[in-house]
């Protein structure tokens, strides 16, 4: 297949490139493809004529989405719609990544693909709007993949950014750390997610629609942080804090673990979250030693 990958420098984008062995992937740099320009979207997809477009780009700063909803909607909704339409025009399948933040967390059990979304903040609203817009524009060719708590090796090579790397950085300067115990999530290693996405687009029985792809199981950020230090052998005391899902005035879902039901029916499953974390930390250590 010919694949057009948007967001090649994202953690997920780098792992898609790293794990691909079958397909011809064209991944233009961000400055060469403005997905907020409808003309650029139409031209790029029209020129390349891909079989599949995978979009990993999004505006994910939750606080900034609240302060700047126009930018959030431009990237998370309008651009997603335009990509879906352009894909439909050339007969390509469109795969775009969404988020657990489309849910309010009141279910207190892992969310299935057919559960009713109810976002709590502008970030989740803009991502859900992108889902609706893409499916409304091209329901026959659009696949929405919701995931949760992404972390990957690629970003760790350049700067401290993802949750795991921040906690490793904290351990260098702190012996005691407070971490939220209120939010329950499904932390997901982008290496595992990228492989599952490639499996899904290659599967002969896949259908358009919404899929949940996360590392199996669930934990709080407090439990996840403790696991990081246990695996690394770090002597950091982690204290649980209940913030009621708030960062300042911004509400976050208290329970946003996702259940992979549709892809599982196709035989596509990701490993348990702890297994993914152990492999990430092992590979990160090996990469650091190589450097």
DODRENMAR-104244 format. One record per residue (C-alpha): chain; x negated, y negated, z negated; residue in one letter. Coordinates in nm, 2 decimals, always signed. Example, Ala and Ser with C-alpha at 12.3 -4.5 7.8 and 13.67 -1.06 7.14 Angstrom:
residues 2
{'A' {-1.23 +0.45 -0.78} 'a'}
{'A' {-1.37 +0.11 -0.71} 's'}
end
This chain:
residues 291
{'A' {+0.00 +0.00 +0.00} 'x'}
{'A' {-0.09 -0.36 +0.05} 'x'}
{'A' {-0.06 -0.54 -0.28} 'x'}
{'A' {-0.07 -0.92 -0.35} 'x'}
{'A' {-0.17 -0.97 -0.71} 'x'}
{'A' {-0.10 -1.31 -0.87} 'x'}
{'A' {-0.30 -1.38 -1.19} 'x'}
{'A' {-0.62 -1.19 -1.12} 'x'}
{'A' {-0.80 -1.35 -1.41} 'x'}
{'A' {-0.54 -1.27 -1.67} 'x'}
{'A' {-0.61 -0.98 -1.90} 'x'}
{'A' {-0.34 -0.77 -1.72} 'x'}
{'A' {-0.45 -0.88 -1.37} 'x'}
{'A' {-0.82 -0.78 -1.43} 'x'}
{'A' {-0.71 -0.44 -1.56} 'x'}
{'A' {-0.48 -0.39 -1.26} 'x'}
{'A' {-0.78 -0.45 -1.03} 'x'}
{'A' {-1.01 -0.23 -1.25} 'x'}
{'A' {-0.77 +0.06 -1.25} 'x'}
{'A' {-0.66 +0.05 -0.89} 'x'}
{'A' {-0.82 +0.32 -0.67} 'x'}
{'A' {-0.55 +0.37 -0.40} 'x'}
{'A' {-0.43 +0.04 -0.27} 'x'}
{'A' {-0.56 -0.26 -0.08} 'x'}
{'A' {-0.52 -0.55 -0.33} 'x'}
{'A' {-0.55 -0.91 -0.23} 'x'}
{'A' {-0.59 -1.13 -0.54} 'x'}
{'A' {-0.64 -1.50 -0.45} 'x'}
{'A' {-0.79 -1.73 -0.71} 'x'}
{'A' {-0.54 -1.96 -0.89} 'x'}
{'A' {-0.67 -2.27 -0.72} 'x'}
{'A' {-0.60 -2.11 -0.38} 'x'}
{'A' {-0.23 -2.02 -0.45} 'x'}
{'A' {+0.00 -2.26 -0.62} 'x'}
{'A' {+0.31 -2.05 -0.70} 'x'}
{'A' {+0.50 -2.36 -0.81} 'x'}
{'A' {+0.49 -2.47 -0.45} 'x'}
{'A' {+0.76 -2.30 -0.25} 'x'}
{'A' {+0.58 -2.37 +0.08} 'x'}
{'A' {+0.26 -2.21 -0.06} 'x'}
{'A' {+0.46 -1.91 -0.17} 'x'}
{'A' {+0.63 -1.86 +0.16} 'x'}
{'A' {+0.30 -1.91 +0.36} 'x'}
{'A' {+0.09 -1.68 +0.15} 'x'}
{'A' {+0.34 -1.40 +0.14} 'x'}
{'A' {+0.43 -1.45 +0.51} 'x'}
{'A' {+0.06 -1.45 +0.61} 'x'}
{'A' {-0.04 -1.14 +0.41} 'x'}
{'A' {+0.27 -0.94 +0.46} 'x'}
{'A' {+0.23 -0.73 +0.14} 'x'}
{'A' {+0.42 -0.41 +0.06} 'x'}
{'A' {+0.43 -0.52 -0.31} 'x'}
{'A' {+0.37 -0.85 -0.50} 'x'}
{'A' {+0.27 -0.82 -0.86} 'x'}
{'A' {+0.31 -1.14 -1.06} 'x'}
{'A' {+0.12 -1.16 -1.40} 'x'}
{'A' {+0.12 -1.54 -1.42} 'x'}
{'A' {+0.34 -1.72 -1.68} 'x'}
{'A' {+0.34 -2.02 -1.91} 'x'}
{'A' {+0.32 -1.84 -2.24} 'x'}
{'A' {+0.23 -2.10 -2.50} 'x'}
{'A' {+0.54 -2.08 -2.72} 'x'}
{'A' {+0.48 -2.42 -2.89} 'x'}
{'A' {+0.41 -2.60 -2.56} 'x'}
{'A' {+0.71 -2.44 -2.40} 'x'}
{'A' {+0.92 -2.61 -2.67} 'x'}
{'A' {+0.75 -2.95 -2.61} 'x'}
{'A' {+0.74 -2.92 -2.23} 'x'}
{'A' {+1.04 -2.71 -2.11} 'x'}
{'A' {+1.02 -2.85 -1.75} 'x'}
{'A' {+0.68 -2.69 -1.70} 'x'}
{'A' {+0.79 -2.37 -1.87} 'x'}
{'A' {+1.09 -2.34 -1.64} 'x'}
{'A' {+0.88 -2.43 -1.33} 'x'}
{'A' {+0.64 -2.14 -1.38} 'x'}
{'A' {+0.85 -1.89 -1.57} 'x'}
{'A' {+1.18 -1.93 -1.38} 'x'}
{'A' {+1.17 -2.13 -1.05} 'x'}
{'A' {+0.84 -1.99 -0.93} 'x'}
{'A' {+0.96 -1.64 -1.01} 'x'}
{'A' {+1.27 -1.69 -0.81} 'x'}
{'A' {+1.08 -1.83 -0.51} 'x'}
{'A' {+0.85 -1.53 -0.52} 'x'}
{'A' {+1.14 -1.29 -0.53} 'x'}
{'A' {+1.30 -1.46 -0.23} 'x'}
{'A' {+0.98 -1.47 -0.03} 'x'}
{'A' {+0.92 -1.10 -0.10} 'x'}
{'A' {+1.28 -1.01 +0.01} 'x'}
{'A' {+1.23 -1.21 +0.33} 'x'}
{'A' {+0.92 -1.00 +0.44} 'x'}
{'A' {+1.06 -0.67 +0.30} 'x'}
{'A' {+0.82 -0.65 +0.01} 'x'}
{'A' {+0.89 -0.52 -0.34} 'x'}
{'A' {+0.84 -0.78 -0.62} 'x'}
{'A' {+0.71 -0.68 -0.96} 'x'}
{'A' {+0.70 -0.95 -1.23} 'x'}
{'A' {+0.60 -0.93 -1.60} 'x'}
{'A' {+0.84 -1.05 -1.87} 'x'}
{'A' {+0.84 -1.04 -2.25} 'x'}
{'A' {+0.99 -0.90 -2.57} 'x'}
{'A' {+1.08 -1.26 -2.66} 'x'}
{'A' {+1.40 -1.24 -2.45} 'x'}
{'A' {+1.55 -1.07 -2.77} 'x'}
{'A' {+1.65 -1.22 -3.10} 'x'}
{'A' {+1.52 -0.93 -3.31} 'x'}
{'A' {+1.85 -0.87 -3.49} 'x'}
{'A' {+1.89 -0.51 -3.37} 'x'}
{'A' {+1.61 -0.38 -3.61} 'x'}
{'A' {+1.54 -0.09 -3.37} 'x'}
{'A' {+1.34 -0.07 -3.05} 'x'}
{'A' {+1.52 -0.26 -2.77} 'x'}
{'A' {+1.62 -0.06 -2.46} 'x'}
{'A' {+1.63 -0.21 -2.11} 'x'}
{'A' {+2.01 -0.23 -2.12} 'x'}
{'A' {+2.03 -0.41 -2.46} 'x'}
{'A' {+2.17 -0.77 -2.45} 'x'}
{'A' {+1.90 -1.03 -2.45} 'x'}
{'A' {+1.93 -1.33 -2.68} 'x'}
{'A' {+1.62 -1.55 -2.69} 'x'}
{'A' {+1.55 -1.78 -2.98} 'x'}
{'A' {+1.32 -2.04 -2.83} 'x'}
{'A' {+1.24 -2.22 -2.50} 'x'}
{'A' {+0.97 -1.97 -2.41} 'x'}
{'A' {+1.21 -1.68 -2.43} 'x'}
{'A' {+1.48 -1.87 -2.26} 'x'}
{'A' {+1.26 -1.96 -1.97} 'x'}
{'A' {+1.14 -1.60 -1.93} 'x'}
{'A' {+1.49 -1.47 -1.94} 'x'}
{'A' {+1.60 -1.73 -1.68} 'x'}
{'A' {+1.32 -1.60 -1.46} 'x'}
{'A' {+1.45 -1.25 -1.49} 'x'}
{'A' {+1.80 -1.36 -1.40} 'x'}
{'A' {+1.68 -1.58 -1.11} 'x'}
{'A' {+1.47 -1.31 -0.95} 'x'}
{'A' {+1.74 -1.04 -0.99} 'x'}
{'A' {+2.01 -1.27 -0.85} 'x'}
{'A' {+1.79 -1.37 -0.56} 'x'}
{'A' {+1.66 -1.02 -0.46} 'x'}
{'A' {+1.82 -0.75 -0.68} 'x'}
{'A' {+1.74 -0.48 -0.42} 'x'}
{'A' {+1.36 -0.54 -0.43} 'x'}
{'A' {+1.28 -0.68 -0.78} 'x'}
{'A' {+1.13 -0.50 -1.07} 'x'}
{'A' {+1.11 -0.67 -1.41} 'x'}
{'A' {+0.86 -0.53 -1.65} 'x'}
{'A' {+0.90 -0.64 -2.01} 'x'}
{'A' {+0.60 -0.58 -2.24} 'x'}
{'A' {+0.48 -0.70 -2.59} 'x'}
{'A' {+0.17 -0.83 -2.77} 'x'}
{'A' {-0.08 -0.79 -2.48} 'x'}
{'A' {-0.45 -0.77 -2.54} 'x'}
{'A' {-0.73 -0.67 -2.30} 'x'}
{'A' {-1.11 -0.65 -2.27} 'x'}
{'A' {-1.14 -0.90 -1.99} 'x'}
{'A' {-1.05 -1.21 -2.18} 'x'}
{'A' {-1.28 -1.10 -2.47} 'x'}
{'A' {-1.58 -1.14 -2.24} 'x'}
{'A' {-1.54 -1.51 -2.20} 'x'}
{'A' {-1.36 -1.65 -2.51} 'x'}
{'A' {-1.18 -1.56 -2.82} 'x'}
{'A' {-0.81 -1.55 -2.71} 'x'}
{'A' {-0.61 -1.24 -2.77} 'x'}
{'A' {-0.48 -1.14 -3.12} 'x'}
{'A' {-0.74 -0.86 -3.17} 'x'}
{'A' {-1.04 -1.08 -3.08} 'x'}
{'A' {-0.91 -1.36 -3.31} 'x'}
{'A' {-0.90 -1.11 -3.60} 'x'}
{'A' {-1.25 -0.99 -3.52} 'x'}
{'A' {-1.36 -1.36 -3.53} 'x'}
{'A' {-1.18 -1.41 -3.86} 'x'}
{'A' {-1.38 -1.12 -4.01} 'x'}
{'A' {-1.70 -1.31 -3.94} 'x'}
{'A' {-1.60 -1.60 -4.16} 'x'}
{'A' {-1.34 -1.48 -4.41} 'x'}
{'A' {-1.31 -1.21 -4.67} 'x'}
{'A' {-0.94 -1.26 -4.73} 'x'}
{'A' {-0.67 -1.32 -4.47} 'x'}
{'A' {-0.30 -1.38 -4.48} 'x'}
{'A' {-0.10 -1.21 -4.20} 'x'}
{'A' {+0.27 -1.20 -4.12} 'x'}
{'A' {+0.45 -0.89 -4.23} 'x'}
{'A' {+0.79 -1.01 -4.10} 'x'}
{'A' {+0.75 -0.95 -3.72} 'x'}
{'A' {+0.76 -0.59 -3.59} 'x'}
{'A' {+0.62 -0.54 -3.25} 'x'}
{'A' {+0.47 -0.29 -3.00} 'x'}
{'A' {+0.11 -0.42 -2.94} 'x'}
{'A' {+0.00 -0.32 -2.59} 'x'}
{'A' {-0.34 -0.27 -2.44} 'x'}
{'A' {-0.35 -0.41 -2.09} 'x'}
{'A' {-0.56 -0.11 -1.97} 'x'}
{'A' {-0.27 +0.12 -2.05} 'x'}
{'A' {-0.01 -0.12 -1.92} 'x'}
{'A' {-0.19 -0.17 -1.59} 'x'}
{'A' {-0.21 +0.20 -1.53} 'x'}
{'A' {+0.16 +0.24 -1.61} 'x'}
{'A' {+0.25 -0.04 -1.36} 'x'}
{'A' {+0.05 +0.13 -1.09} 'x'}
{'A' {+0.22 +0.46 -1.16} 'x'}
{'A' {+0.56 +0.29 -1.15} 'x'}
{'A' {+0.51 +0.12 -0.81} 'x'}
{'A' {+0.37 +0.45 -0.67} 'x'}
{'A' {+0.66 +0.66 -0.80} 'x'}
{'A' {+0.89 +0.78 -0.52} 'x'}
{'A' {+1.20 +0.77 -0.75} 'x'}
{'A' {+1.16 +0.43 -0.90} 'x'}
{'A' {+1.45 +0.19 -0.86} 'x'}
{'A' {+1.47 -0.19 -0.88} 'x'}
{'A' {+1.57 -0.34 -1.22} 'x'}
{'A' {+1.43 -0.38 -1.57} 'x'}
{'A' {+1.17 -0.16 -1.73} 'x'}
{'A' {+1.01 -0.17 -2.07} 'x'}
{'A' {+0.64 -0.07 -2.07} 'x'}
{'A' {+0.46 -0.08 -2.41} 'x'}
{'A' {+0.22 +0.13 -2.61} 'x'}
{'A' {+0.44 +0.38 -2.81} 'x'}
{'A' {+0.54 +0.31 -3.17} 'x'}
{'A' {+0.58 -0.01 -3.36} 'x'}
{'A' {+0.41 -0.21 -3.64} 'x'}
{'A' {+0.40 -0.55 -3.81} 'x'}
{'A' {+0.11 -0.79 -3.73} 'x'}
{'A' {+0.00 -0.73 -4.09} 'x'}
{'A' {-0.02 -0.35 -4.02} 'x'}
{'A' {-0.19 -0.41 -3.69} 'x'}
{'A' {-0.45 -0.64 -3.85} 'x'}
{'A' {-0.52 -0.38 -4.12} 'x'}
{'A' {-0.57 -0.11 -3.85} 'x'}
{'A' {-0.82 -0.34 -3.67} 'x'}
{'A' {-1.04 -0.37 -3.98} 'x'}
{'A' {-1.00 +0.00 -4.08} 'x'}
{'A' {-1.12 +0.11 -3.73} 'x'}
{'A' {-1.41 -0.13 -3.74} 'x'}
{'A' {-1.50 -0.06 -4.10} 'x'}
{'A' {-1.46 -0.43 -4.20} 'x'}
{'A' {-1.41 -0.52 -4.57} 'x'}
{'A' {-1.15 -0.78 -4.52} 'x'}
{'A' {-0.86 -0.81 -4.76} 'x'}
{'A' {-0.54 -0.86 -4.56} 'x'}
{'A' {-0.24 -1.00 -4.76} 'x'}
{'A' {+0.11 -0.96 -4.62} 'x'}
{'A' {+0.31 -1.29 -4.58} 'x'}
{'A' {+0.68 -1.31 -4.49} 'x'}
{'A' {+0.73 -1.62 -4.27} 'x'}
{'A' {+1.08 -1.53 -4.16} 'x'}
{'A' {+0.97 -1.52 -3.80} 'x'}
{'A' {+0.88 -1.90 -3.79} 'x'}
{'A' {+0.58 -2.09 -3.67} 'x'}
{'A' {+0.67 -2.43 -3.80} 'x'}
{'A' {+1.02 -2.49 -3.66} 'x'}
{'A' {+0.98 -2.24 -3.37} 'x'}
{'A' {+1.17 -1.91 -3.43} 'x'}
{'A' {+1.03 -1.58 -3.32} 'x'}
{'A' {+1.21 -1.25 -3.31} 'x'}
{'A' {+1.16 -1.06 -3.64} 'x'}
{'A' {+1.19 -0.72 -3.46} 'x'}
{'A' {+1.09 -0.71 -3.09} 'x'}
{'A' {+0.95 -0.35 -3.05} 'x'}
{'A' {+1.06 -0.22 -2.71} 'x'}
{'A' {+1.17 +0.13 -2.61} 'x'}
{'A' {+1.05 +0.27 -2.28} 'x'}
{'A' {+1.35 +0.47 -2.16} 'x'}
{'A' {+1.37 +0.42 -1.78} 'x'}
{'A' {+1.00 +0.48 -1.70} 'x'}
{'A' {+0.99 +0.77 -1.95} 'x'}
{'A' {+1.26 +0.94 -1.74} 'x'}
{'A' {+1.02 +0.92 -1.45} 'x'}
{'A' {+0.74 +1.07 -1.66} 'x'}
{'A' {+0.56 +0.74 -1.72} 'x'}
{'A' {+0.45 +0.69 -2.08} 'x'}
{'A' {+0.19 +0.48 -2.26} 'x'}
{'A' {-0.02 +0.62 -2.55} 'x'}
{'A' {+0.05 +0.52 -2.91} 'x'}
{'A' {-0.05 +0.17 -3.01} 'x'}
{'A' {-0.32 +0.28 -3.25} 'x'}
{'A' {-0.47 +0.50 -2.99} 'x'}
{'A' {-0.48 +0.20 -2.75} 'x'}
{'A' {-0.64 -0.02 -3.02} 'x'}
{'A' {-0.91 +0.24 -3.10} 'x'}
{'A' {-1.00 +0.27 -2.73} 'x'}
{'A' {-1.00 -0.11 -2.69} 'x'}
{'A' {-1.23 -0.16 -2.98} 'x'}
{'A' {-1.46 +0.12 -2.86} 'x'}
{'A' {-1.48 -0.02 -2.51} 'x'}
{'A' {-1.53 -0.38 -2.64} 'x'}
{'A' {-1.82 -0.26 -2.86} 'x'}
{'A' {-1.97 -0.07 -2.56} 'x'}
{'A' {-1.94 -0.38 -2.34} 'x'}
{'A' {-2.10 -0.60 -2.61} 'x'}
{'A' {-2.39 -0.36 -2.64} 'x'}
{'A' {-2.44 -0.36 -2.27} 'x'}
{'A' {-2.46 -0.73 -2.26} 'x'}
end
